[in-house]
C-alpha cells in the first residue's frame, strides 16, 4: 500500500451535473476524512468516517453533498447539481488509532472545476 | 472554536538562507500539531508531527517546535534550497471529533 489514492485527479463539469469522487485510504486505517480547499485557503473539514460509520458532517456539507464508505474501505463523495462555488480541491485523508503519533496521510486530491 | 493563523502569507528568500515559518493557534488544548507541504495543484505531504507532550521534532533540515502555553509553533528550515519552494501549512488536531484545523499556509519562494 503506497498511500491514500484519489480518483479522478481532475474533473471539469458543467453546472447542474452530478459528480462522484473516490478515495482509497491506507488499508489498515479505520478513519477516513474529506476536506475541501479553495484557492489561497487552508483545507476545511467536510466529513469523517470511522470504519463505515459517518460520525460527523460539517455545515459546509450541504444537502447536495453525500459521502459513503460502504464497507469501511474506500469512500465516495458525490455532489449533485453542481454549482460554480463547488469548484475546489477535494482532499481525502486517513488515519488509524495511532494518529497521535503518526497523524494524518492525505491523498493527491481531486481538482473540480464547474463551468 | 480553534483558529490557526500563519503570517506572512508569502515569503521570498535567497538560496542558502535559514528561515522560520510561524504558526499560532487560539486554543492550547491540542492533541498534536502537524506541518504539511503542498506543491501547486497537489495534495498535502506530511513533514513533521509534534505530539502535545513534545517540544520539538526534527527531520533532516527541518525542525518544528511547539509551545502550547503560548499557542505557537515554528518550522525552521536550514540552508534553504529552490526545491523547498512550496506552500507550508500548519494544522492542529484538538482531539475532539478527530479533525484538523488548518492555517491558510505560507507560500515560500527560494530564489537561486
Interface residues (C-beta under 8 A of the other chain):
Chain A: X6 X31 X33 X35 X40 X41 X42 X43 X44 X45 X48 X50 X55 X56 X89 X91 X93 X95 X99 X100 X101 X102 X103 X104 X105 X106 X107 X108 X109 X111
Chain B: X4 X9 X31 X32 X34 X36 X41 X42 X43 X44 X45 X46 X49 X51 X89 X91 X93 X97 X98 X99 X100 X101 X102 X103 X104 X105
